[in-house]
Amino acid sequence: MGAISKDKLAKEQIQFVNIDKDDGGFIVDGQTYPGFEGTFLGINTHEYEFKGKPQKKIDIYIEDGYVYCLEFGKYSWLAFKLLNQLLSVPPNELTAGNNHIRLIMKKKESNLNIFVRWNGAYLRWKYKFSDLKFNGKDGEEKIAHLKKIVDKWFNVLYELKPFDPKKDLIKDEEADDTVSVVDDEDLPF
């Protein structure tokens, strides 16, 4: 018991990471970084209202001393690229613990690109763009097709590696505070 440092409090709170759409990169505490890495904890989603319209985000949770929540627009092309790469990880490896993930973001002209390194190896897309039946689709039809694909891919990954900070982080804290029961019949007093 006693005083709690700012650093300790910060480690107990989720650190939110946004995307720098202008230059490419990840924004943490007002600083932009080209990459982000740590232990992959899982995936989730959330909804919020922006300018009177509901918005959806995909949340990727990474731990590296702090728990970070990297937020991607759910129906963005960036989310499409990220999920396509994560799907190439074998399911048994994705669900195993202590997987190191590194995300690198680059901007070329007006396109944001994301590259994923999983346990030291760069991932490729699981599905080729040409195989996803985007040909001949424009405008709203193309966006509707993108949403359908992203929803399906997100559901597959969420089923394999869900992460709910309200539940998963509390379990970890409770585990740290547990007291082991010792059979006292062998004690000399």
Residue pairs with C-beta under 8 A, 6 or more apart in sequence:
10 66
11 65
11 66
12 173
14 67
14 68
14 69
14 165
14 169
15 28
15 29
15 66
15 67
15 68
15 69
16 68
16 69
16 71
17 26
17 27
17 28
17 36
17 68
17 69
17 70
17 71
18 26
18 27
18 71
19 25
19 26
19 27
19 71
19 72
19 73
19 78
19 105
19 112
20 26
20 27
20 32
20 105
21 112
23 32
23 107
24 34
24 105
24 106
24 107
24 112
24 113
25 32
25 33
25 34
25 105
26 32
26 33
26 34
26 35
26 36
26 70
26 103
26 105
27 33
28 68
34 104
34 105
34 106
35 102
35 103
35 104
35 105
36 62
36 68
36 70
36 102
36 103
37 62
37 64
37 100
37 101
37 102
37 103
37 117
38 62
38 63
38 64
38 68
38 100
38 101
39 62
39 63
39 64
39 97
39 98
39 99
39 100
39 101
40 60
40 61
40 62
40 99
40 100
40 101
40 118
40 161
41 61
41 62
41 63
41 67
41 163
41 168
42 61
42 161
42 162
42 163
42 168
43 58
43 59
43 60
43 61
43 86
43 154
43 157
43 158
43 161
43 162
43 163
44 58
44 59
44 61
44 158
44 162
44 163
44 164
44 165
45 56
45 57
45 58
45 59
45 74
45 154
45 158
46 56
46 57
46 59
47 54
47 55
47 56
47 57
48 54
48 55
48 57
49 55
55 73
56 73
56 74
56 75
57 71
57 72
57 73
57 74
58 71
58 72
58 73
58 74
58 79
58 82
58 83
58 154
59 69
59 70
59 71
59 72
59 163
60 69
60 70
60 72
60 82
60 103
61 67
61 68
61 69
61 70
61 163
61 165
62 68
62 70
62 101
67 165
67 169
69 165
70 103
72 78
72 79
72 82
73 79
74 150
74 154
75 143
75 146
75 147
75 150
77 111
77 112
77 146
78 112
78 114
79 150
80 146
80 149
80 150
81 113
81 114
81 125
82 103
82 114
82 116
83 150
83 153
83 154
83 157
84 125
84 126
84 127
84 153
85 114
85 115
85 116
85 123
85 124
85 125
85 126
86 94
86 116
86 123
86 157
87 126
87 127
87 153
87 156
87 157
88 123
88 124
88 125
88 126
89 99
89 118
89 123
91 160
93 99
93 118
93 119
94 157
94 160
94 161
95 160
95 161
99 118
99 119
100 118
100 119
100 120
101 116
101 117
101 118
102 116
102 117
103 114
103 115
103 116
103 117
104 114
104 115
104 116
104 117
105 112
105 113
105 114
105 115
106 112
106 113
106 115
107 113
115 122
116 122
116 123
117 123
132 145
132 149
133 145
134 142
134 145
134 146
137 145
